[in-house]
Amino acid sequence: MISVVIRTKNEEVNLPPCLDALKWCDDVVIVDAGSTDSSREIAEAAGARVFVKDFATEDAQLNWIAKNVDYHHPWVYFCDADEIVTEELKDELLQIAATPDLDLVAYRLRYKNYFMNRWIRHCGIYPVWLLRFFRPEFVSWERTINTTVSVQGKEGRLNSHFLHFSFRKGIASWFEKHNRYSTFEAIESRRSLSTTTVNWKNIFQLRNHAARRTALKELSFRMPFRPLLRFFYMYIIKLGFLDGIPGFHYCLLLSLYEYMIVLKMKELDQQEKGSA
C-alpha cells in the first residue's frame, strides 16, 4: 500500500469527490492550513488523519509535509483537493509500491486539466510532468511559488494521469487564489531579474521538462508585453483555439494572470523608489 497526503484550506466542495476516489487507500493524510468550513470534519468522517499546519510559503509547506508527517507506508502520493486519482493511476501506484525499482526514489506524472466541462489539452500546457509520487526522505522543495523539487536519487515517469478540476469552486475562487500567487510571482520575478540569467541551453532540453520549464519561466520575466505574449503563445502557438470556447476563455484568464504580475512588479518598483 501507499500513503496519500492532501493539502486543504476551505475545500469542502472539492474534498468529497477527491476522497471518494481514494477509498482504496488505508492511510490518507490531510494537512489543513486553517479551514473555516467543514473540510476537517469531512476528512475525519472519511477516516483520514488530519494535521493542522498554517501556510507560510509553498516550499515551506511542502517540505513540512515531506519531513514531519509519520506516514504508514514508505511511498507517498501527493494530491491536491481539486484532483482525482483515476483507477488506472491507482493500479500503477500500487504496482510500483509492491515491486519497487530500488534505483528510483520518485516519479513524475501528467494531468488533464478541466475547464467548462472540457479537458483543456492544448492551452493547458499539456503535458506538464509533476513530481507527485516519492519516498519522502529523498525530496525537498525550493522557491515560494512555482516551486522546484530536488531529488536525491533517480526519477521515473508514470504512464497514467490524474484529473485536475481547478474551477470546481468557481471563477471567483480561481481569481482569489491567483491574486495571491501573482504577488509571490511578482516578488520572484524581480528577484530573478536582479540575481539570475536565462539558461539558454535548458530551453532546448526537450526531454528534461522541469529544467526547460524553469528556463522558459526565467525568459518570460524578461519579455515585454508579457500578457499579450502569453495569450498569443497559448492560443496560437500551443493551439489553444482547438480547445474551443473554453480554450479561448482559459487563455484570457492566463493573460490576466500575467497582467496582475506585471502590475504588481511595477507597484513594488514604485514602493522601493519611494522608500529610497
C-alpha positions in Angstrom: 0.0 0.0 0.0 0.9 3.7 -0.2 0.1 6.8 1.8 -1.7 9.8 0.2 -1.3 13.3 1.5 -3.8 16.1 0.6 -3.4 19.9 1.4 -6.6 21.7 2.3 -8.0 25.1 3.2 -11.7 25.5 2.8 -12.0 22.6 0.4 -15.5 21.3 1.4 -16.6 21.5 -2.2 -13.6 19.6 -3.6 -12.8 17.2 -0.9 -15.7 14.7 -1.1 -15.0 13.6 -4.7 -11.3 13.6 -4.1 -11.6 11.3 -1.0 -14.2 9.1 -2.8 -11.6 8.3 -5.4 -9.2 7.3 -2.5 -11.3 4.8 -0.7 -8.8 2.1 -1.6 -6.1 3.8 0.5 -5.7 2.9 4.2 -3.5 6.0 5.0 -5.0 9.3 3.8 -3.3 12.3 5.5 -4.9 15.8 5.4 -2.7 18.8 6.1 -5.1 21.6 6.8 -4.0 25.3 6.7 -6.7 26.6 8.9 -10.0 25.8 7.2 -13.1 27.7 8.5 -15.6 25.4 6.6 -16.3 21.7 7.1 -13.1 20.4 5.4 -11.7 18.8 8.6 -15.0 17.2 9.5 -15.4 15.8 6.0 -11.8 14.4 6.2 -12.3 12.8 9.6 -15.6 11.3 8.6 -13.8 9.6 5.7 -11.2 8.1 8.1 -8.3 10.4 7.2 -5.7 11.6 9.6 -5.8 15.4 10.0 -2.9 17.7 10.8 -3.2 21.4 11.1 -0.3 23.5 9.8 -0.5 27.2 9.0 0.6 28.1 5.4 3.6 30.3 5.2 5.1 29.7 1.7 4.6 26.9 -0.9 8.1 25.4 -0.4 7.9 25.6 3.4 4.6 23.7 3.5 5.7 21.0 1.0 8.9 20.5 2.9 7.0 20.2 6.2 4.7 17.6 4.6 7.6 15.5 3.4 9.6 15.7 6.7 7.2 16.0 9.6 4.3 13.5 8.9 4.8 10.0 10.2 3.4 8.1 7.1 2.3 4.5 7.4 4.0 3.5 4.2 7.4 4.2 2.5 5.8 5.6 -0.7 3.7 8.8 -0.6 1.5 10.2 -3.3 0.8 13.9 -3.1 -2.7 15.0 -4.2 -4.4 18.4 -4.2 -8.1 18.5 -3.1 -9.3 19.5 -6.5 -7.7 16.4 -8.1 -9.0 12.9 -8.8 -6.9 9.7 -8.8 -8.1 7.6 -11.6 -8.4 3.8 -11.5 -5.5 3.4 -13.9 -3.3 5.7 -11.7 -4.3 3.8 -8.6 -3.3 0.5 -10.1 0.0 1.8 -11.3 0.9 3.4 -7.9 0.1 0.2 -6.1 2.1 -1.9 -8.5 5.2 0.2 -8.1 4.9 0.2 -4.3 4.5 -3.6 -4.3 7.5 -4.2 -6.6 9.7 -1.0 -6.4 12.7 -0.4 -8.6 15.3 0.2 -5.9 17.1 2.7 -8.2 14.1 5.0 -8.3 13.0 7.2 -5.4 10.5 9.5 -7.1 8.1 9.6 -10.1 6.6 12.3 -12.2 3.2 12.1 -14.0 1.0 14.3 -16.2 -2.5 15.6 -15.5 -5.6 16.5 -17.5 -6.9 20.0 -16.6 -10.7 20.6 -16.9 -12.4 23.9 -17.5 -16.0 24.4 -18.5 -16.5 20.6 -18.6 -13.8 20.1 -21.1 -10.2 18.8 -20.9 -8.0 21.8 -21.9 -5.5 19.7 -23.8 -3.7 22.4 -25.8 -3.6 25.7 -23.9 -3.5 23.8 -20.6 0.2 23.4 -21.4 -0.2 19.6 -21.6 1.9 17.7 -20.8 3.4 19.0 -17.6 5.3 16.4 -15.7 4.9 17.0 -11.9 6.7 15.1 -9.2 3.9 13.6 -7.1 4.9 10.0 -6.1 8.0 9.8 -3.9 10.0 8.5 -0.9 9.8 11.5 1.4 13.3 11.2 2.7 14.7 11.8 -0.8 12.9 15.0 -1.8 12.9 18.7 -0.9 11.4 21.9 -2.5 12.6 25.4 -3.2 11.0 28.7 -4.3 8.0 30.3 -2.7 5.8 30.0 -5.8 6.1 27.7 -8.9 8.3 25.6 -6.6 11.1 23.4 -7.9 11.9 20.0 -6.4 15.3 18.5 -5.6 15.5 14.7 -5.7 18.4 12.8 -4.1 18.3 9.9 -6.4 16.8 8.8 -9.8 13.3 9.7 -11.1 10.9 7.7 -13.1 7.7 8.5 -15.0 4.2 7.1 -14.7 2.0 6.3 -17.6 -1.3 7.3 -16.0 -2.8 10.8 -15.4 -4.6 12.4 -12.6 -7.6 14.7 -13.3 -7.5 18.4 -12.2 -10.7 20.4 -11.6 -9.2 23.8 -10.6 -12.5 25.6 -11.3 -14.9 23.5 -9.3 -15.2 26.2 -6.7 -15.9 28.8 -9.4 -14.2 31.6 -11.2 -14.1 33.9 -8.1 -12.1 31.3 -6.2 -9.7 31.0 -9.1 -9.1 34.8 -9.1 -8.7 34.8 -5.3 -6.0 32.1 -5.5 -4.2 33.6 -8.4 -4.3 37.0 -6.8 -2.2 35.5 -4.0 0.0 33.6 -6.5 0.7 36.8 -8.6 2.0 38.6 -5.5 4.6 35.9 -4.9 5.3 35.7 -8.7 6.0 39.4 -8.8 8.5 39.1 -6.0 10.1 36.1 -7.6 10.2 37.9 -11.0 12.0 40.9 -9.6 14.5 38.7 -7.7 15.2 36.7 -10.8 15.8 39.8 -12.9 18.5 41.0 -10.4 20.2 37.7 -9.5 19.9 35.2 -12.3 20.3 34.8 -16.0 18.4 32.8 -18.6 19.8 29.3 -19.1 19.5 29.1 -22.9 20.8 25.5 -23.0 17.9 24.3 -20.8 15.3 25.9 -23.1 16.2 23.3 -25.7 16.2 20.4 -23.3 13.1 18.7 -24.7 13.5 15.6 -22.6 14.0 17.5 -19.3 10.7 19.2 -19.0 11.3 20.6 -15.5 14.6 22.3 -16.5 13.0 23.6 -19.7 10.0 25.0 -17.9 12.2 26.8 -15.4 14.4 28.3 -18.2 11.3 29.4 -20.1 9.9 31.0 -16.9 13.2 32.9 -16.5 13.0 34.1 -20.1 9.4 35.2 -19.6 10.4 37.5 -16.8 12.5 39.5 -19.4 9.9 39.7 -22.2 8.0 42.9 -23.0 4.2 42.8 -23.3 4.0 39.6 -21.2 0.2 39.4 -21.0 -0.3 39.7 -24.8 2.6 37.3 -25.5 1.1 34.8 -23.1 -2.2 34.9 -24.8 -0.6 34.6 -28.3 1.6 31.8 -27.2 -1.1 29.7 -25.6 -3.9 30.4 -28.1 -1.9 30.3 -31.3 1.4 28.6 -30.8 0.1 26.0 -28.4 -3.1 25.6 -30.5 -5.5 26.7 -27.7 -8.1 27.5 -30.4 -8.5 23.8 -30.8 -10.0 23.7 -27.3 -13.0 25.7 -28.5 -14.7 28.4 -26.5 -13.3 27.0 -23.1 -9.8 27.3 -24.6 -10.4 31.0 -25.6 -11.6 31.9 -22.1 -8.8 29.9 -20.5 -6.2 31.8 -22.5 -7.7 35.1 -21.5 -7.5 34.1 -17.8 -3.8 33.2 -18.2 -3.1 36.5 -19.8 -4.9 38.3 -17.0 -2.8 36.5 -14.5 0.3 37.7 -16.3 -1.1 41.2 -16.3 -1.6 41.0 -12.5 2.1 40.0 -12.1 3.3 42.9 -14.3 1.3 45.5 -12.4 2.4 44.2 -9.0 6.1 44.3 -10.2 5.6 48.0 -11.2 3.9 48.6 -7.8 6.9 47.0 -6.0 9.3 49.2 -8.0 7.4 52.3 -7.1 7.3 51.3 -3.4 11.1 50.7 -3.5 11.8 54.0 -5.1 9.5 55.8 -2.6 11.4 54.3 0.4 14.8 55.1 -1.1 
